[in-house]
C-alpha cells in the first residue's frame, strides 16, 4: 500500500477522532498512538502546546519518555518551528547546530505548527530512527492533520 493510501485512511480516522467528542488531550493522545503505530518510520509522535507567550510544554505523546518537557521558542527544532511559524523537516539531525537530542536513536525529525487565528498554539513533533525518511507527502499529510486539529484549541 502506498503512503498516499495509508495517509488517506489515517486522515479519515483522525477526522472521526476530532468529531468524536473526546477531550482535546485524549484526542491528541489517540492521534499520537495512531500515527506511531501506523507509519513504520514515525518512532516518536508527540504534541507540544504553547504556554504563555514563548514556551512549548510537552503534551500527549507516544514513544519513549523525553526530558524535554519545556522548550523556549527559538531553541531546538521545535522551538525554531514555533518561532518562525513554519514546518521544519530535518532529514539528518546530526547536521543541525540548534538541536535538542531526545534520544541517540533519533536520526530525523519533522515539526509542524498548529495555528489558531494566525498564532501558533501547539505543534506536532515526529522523530524517526531512520535517516531521510520524510517526503513531501509526509509534510502535506502532517500539515493537513494540524489544520484539522486546530479546532480543538
ZAMARGU-4260 file (C-alpha; in steps of 0.2 Angstrom, whole numbers, plus 5000, padded with zeros to 4 digits):
<rodrens>
0) 5000/5000/5000 | 5007/5017/4996 | 5010/5031/5008 | 4996/5041/5000 | 4983/5027/5003
5) 4989/5025/5021 | 4989/5043/5024 | 4971/5045/5017 | 4965/5031/5028 | 4973/5039/5043
10) 4966/5056/5039 | 4948/5048/5039 | 4952/5041/5056 | 4958/5057/5063 | 4943/5066/5056
15) 4932/5053/5066 | 4943/5056/5082 | 4941/5075/5080 | 4922/5074/5079 | 4921/5061/5092
20) 4918/5072/5107 | 4933/5066/5116 | 4943/5079/5126 | 4957/5088/5117 | 4971/5079/5126
25) 4963/5062/5124 | 4960/5066/5105 | 4979/5071/5104 | 4985/5056/5113 | 4975/5045/5101
30) 4982/5054/5086 | 4999/5051/5093 | 4996/5032/5095 | 4988/5030/5078 | 5002/5038/5069
35) 5016/5030/5079 | 5008/5013/5076 | 5003/5015/5058 | 5019/5023/5050 | 5034/5012/5052
40) 5046/5027/5052 | 5036/5038/5065 | 5046/5032/5080 | 5040/5045/5092 | 5025/5056/5090
45) 5020/5070/5102 | 5012/5087/5104 | 5020/5102/5112 | 5007/5115/5117 | 5011/5134/5119
50) 5010/5140/5136 | 5012/5159/5139 | 5020/5169/5125 | 5035/5160/5121 | 5036/5142/5128
55) 5031/5125/5122 | 5026/5112/5135 | 5025/5093/5131 | 5008/5087/5129 | 5002/5069/5124
60) 5014/5058/5115 | 5018/5040/5110 | 5035/5033/5112 | 5049/5034/5124 | 5049/5047/5138
65) 5059/5063/5134 | 5067/5075/5146 | 5062/5090/5135 | 5046/5094/5143 | 5048/5113/5141
70) 5056/5121/5126 | 5058/5140/5124 | 5053/5147/5107 | 5069/5148/5096 | 5078/5133/5104
75) 5080/5116/5095 | 5069/5111/5080 | 5053/5113/5090 | 5057/5130/5096 | 5063/5136/5079
80) 5047/5129/5071 | 5036/5139/5084 | 5046/5155/5082 | 5046/5155/5063 | 5029/5148/5062
85) 5034/5135/5049 | 5036/5117/5047 | 5054/5111/5050 | 5059/5095/5041 | 5076/5089/5046
90) 5082/5073/5037 | 5098/5072/5047 | 5098/5079/5065 | 5117/5077/5066 | 5118/5092/5054
95) 5109/5104/5065 | 5118/5115/5077 | 5102/5121/5086 | 5096/5103/5090 | 5089/5096/5107
100) 5093/5077/5107 | 5078/5067/5114 | 5087/5051/5111 | 5103/5045/5102 | 5092/5034/5091
105) 5084/5049/5083 | 5091/5052/5066 | 5077/5064/5058 | 5063/5075/5064 | 5048/5084/5057
110) 5039/5098/5067 | 5023/5105/5061 | 5015/5120/5070 | 4996/5121/5074 | 4988/5138/5071
115) 4973/5146/5078 | 4968/5163/5072 | 4986/5166/5065 | 4995/5161/5081 | 5005/5145/5085
120) 4995/5136/5098 | 5005/5120/5098 | 5014/5108/5086 | 5016/5090/5081 | 5033/5083/5083
125) 5039/5067/5075 | 5055/5058/5077 | 5062/5044/5066 | 5076/5032/5069 | 5080/5032/5051
130) 5090/5045/5040 | 5080/5055/5027 | 5063/5046/5030 | 5052/5060/5027 | 5044/5066/5010
135) 5034/5080/5004 | 5019/5068/5006 | 5023/5067/5025 | 5024/5086/5026 | 5007/5088/5017
140) 4999/5074/5027 | 5005/5081/5044 | 5000/5099/5039 | 4983/5093/5035 | 4982/5084/5052
145) 4987/5100/5061 | 4974/5110/5051 | 4961/5098/5057 | 4966/5098/5075 | 4967/5117/5076
150) 4948/5117/5080 | 4952/5108/5097 | 4962/5123/5103
</rodrens>
